[in-house]
Amino acid sequence: MNKKVENANVVSETKKITEEQLKELQEHVNRINQAQLQLGQLTSQKHGVLNAIPELQKQLKDFQDKMESQYGKVSINIQDGSIQDIPKEDEQANT
C-alpha cells in the first residue's frame, strides 16, 4: 500500500499582543533593568565608601596624635577650636 504524502504550504499566523501592550511590557522590563543597574552602582559606591573609612579614621588618629604632641592631652571643640585641659582623673580613665 503506497500512500503519497503531499507537503502542503501551510502558513501559520503568529499570534501577537498589541503594539500598545508590547510597548508597556517593554517599559516595565526596562524600569526593572534600570533599577537593577542603579542598585549595582549604589552597591559599588557603598563598598568604595566602606573601604575608605578605615583610611579616614587612620588620618584622623594621626592628626589627633600630632595635636596631642603640640598641645598635650586636651579636649578640642571641633565647632570653634577652643581647647580645654582634661582633668587628671579623666586623663587616667582614658589610658
Steps between C-alpha positions, in 0.01 A plus 500: 500500500656822378378821641634811351535781751497844360655791687253777500617855546353581835544857608449530870412837633702608804291633782621827647402743767405849393768761436376696803527192722848424363612855572365485856665161559834633375468806726444279806801284415716807430406656835598181681829486308573865587423439867734199505773704332460780754508249784825358366651848474390588853641174632831576334503851648413358843796262485727785396388714792525212746854430384593869534382536863795319665747724315305811601501381862876445482549852364292639789701300755827625349372859517384451861845367591657806334270733696575314824874537445450875451234574767520203735198297608222752451143505379455697178156632408454418131245781460715796606850357558508586871725288720424377852730311728387149583469453878759256637243233606349503147847475350575188705164345406581548130830313522 
